[in-house]
């Protein structure tokens, strides 16, 4: 992995010199998978994400003036705009950078003009947080060029706000937070209200198999934002009996069972997923701390069923991938990860079986669906950094 990273950074540095005739500084931010705790972050609940060794790289150098020139290797496209320019194009990759820059300026940072060259190994539309990785990497780079030692908690919050207010996707804090604060070899047990977190060690000799169904989703799409509004409706209705609650985070399973009869059936299902998923995250943290991978795996399967049946954000392809994984030797647990409606599954597997699981998942999925997936093996990596 070190040799691959060195080759990538050397290539990026040389490309920057050719493109901009300057010497760059290099930065990187990871993508992420979420082991458990899906659609709980914007309900101020609990999540357990992991930073993975797929990354966005940024080569950057300051320049005079107030203009940003950004070249995307992946899209073979160059975009240029003034720092304070608030215009944007929906669903364009540059919006994530524009939004972060505007949030940094609004927070009082004096940013220089700059030239950026961006490349990424994080698959887009796969639920692995390619957007958060891009936001965090470019935000960290811009602050560093300004001579600021970035506050990673603040950067995560500003990047989230950029996606909420500028891009139009009402995501929670999880993706940006783990891209900033990931710890190698660990998941983070994150409280999305207080932003307190506890590193939870991934069990020894355990790997993550990430299976991309190749069914893409757009996180800014209407279904994601609709789920958020359904959660808000549940809180509004439950407040009549539970006046002290602010989010579904504040509701227990017994309280929901007692007062949920006042909710429309669909809203009750959405609320039950969130409330029970928060409980599963707490149980999962205890299971990992005690190295009880069997119990952790059970909770992963329970989470997937809840996302499929109650929150209705899975897809036939995700369900097939989880079902296939559940029958393979060495697999502890599997579930969809990310916003849903396509994207990836994450499977916890014995390291000695990981390559076999990767091959068999890919082959069986292709035979059943006619779609050739991408299946990766990853470890837990560190958050954003300068290289």
ABEGO torsion letter per residue (X at the ends): XAAAAAAAAAAAAAAAAAAAGBBBBBBBBBBBBBABGBGAAAAGBBBBBBBBABBBBBBBBBBBEABBBBBBAAAGBBBBBBAABABBBBGBAAAAAAAAAAAAAAAGBBBBBBBBBBBBABBBGAGAGAAAAAAAAAAAAAAAAAGBBBBAAAAAAAAAAAAAAAAGBBBBAAAAAAAAABBBGBBBBBBAAAGBBBBBBBBBGBBBBBBBAGBBBBAABAAAAAAAAAAAAAAAAAAAABAABABAAABBAAAAAAAAAABBAAAAAAAAAAAAAAAAAAAAAAAAAAGBAAAAAAAAAAAAAAAAAAAGABBAAAAAAAAAAAABBGBABBBBBEAEGEEBBBBBBBAAAAAAAAAAAAAAAAAAAGBBBBBBBBBBBBBBBBX
